[in-house]
C-alpha cells in the first residue's frame, strides 16, 4: 500500500527552462565574461545544465576555478524568485491522491523557497524541504531516509517521483522505495527506475498496482 509520495521540484512539478532566462540572467552574464577560460563552445551546454544540475556540480564537472565558482555561488545564493510561475498542467493530477506528500528539492534556499511560494505549493504538501548544499551535507538519500524514519513509513510504502535518474531516483532505489521517473521528453530508458511516465495521468495505474498486491 502506497502511503506517501516524495516529489522533486525542478522539471517535475514545473519546467525549469520557463524561468531560466530571468532567474539565471546574472549567471549567464558571468559565464560570458569568463568564456575564454571556460571555452566558448561549452557555454550553451552549461546554460542548459543550469536547468538540471546544482551550480557546485556544474563547476566541478567543467573545472571552474575557485574564483568563478565562488562568484556564481554568491549570485545564486541571493537570487530570489518572485515572478509568475506555472506548473506543468498534468501536475493537477497528483493533487487528488489521498497520500501524504513531501516535496524535497536541492538548491540554494532563497531561490528554491521562492519557487515554492510562487507555485503556492505549501498547501499541497505535508512537508516541503530545501536541501541546500551550503547548509547541509545530507544527500537526498539521507533526506528521504529521515522522512521515512520520522513518519514510520516502510520503504515499499513510499513512491519517489522525479525527473533525474542520478538524483532522487537513485536515492529512492538505494533506500528500496519504488521509483517513478517523470520523463516528459522520453529521454531515458525504462530500467533506470521502477516505472517511467511522460504524464502524471499514468500515475494512477502505478499506485493501483502497489495497492492491490
QUILIN-V324448 format. One record per helix or strand of 3 or more residues. SS is the DSSP state (helix for helix, strand for strand). FROM is the first residue (numbers start at 0). TO is the last residue. If there is no record, write none. Layout:
BEGIN
ss/from/to
SS/FROM/TO
SS/FROM/TO
END
This chain:
BEGIN
ss/from/to
strand/3/6
helix/16/22
helix/24/32
helix/34/37
helix/39/48
helix/54/60
helix/65/76
helix/88/94
strand/99/105
helix/108/117
helix/121/123
strand/126/130
helix/139/150
helix/154/156
strand/157/161
helix/167/174
strand/177/181
helix/189/191
strand/194/196
helix/199/210
END
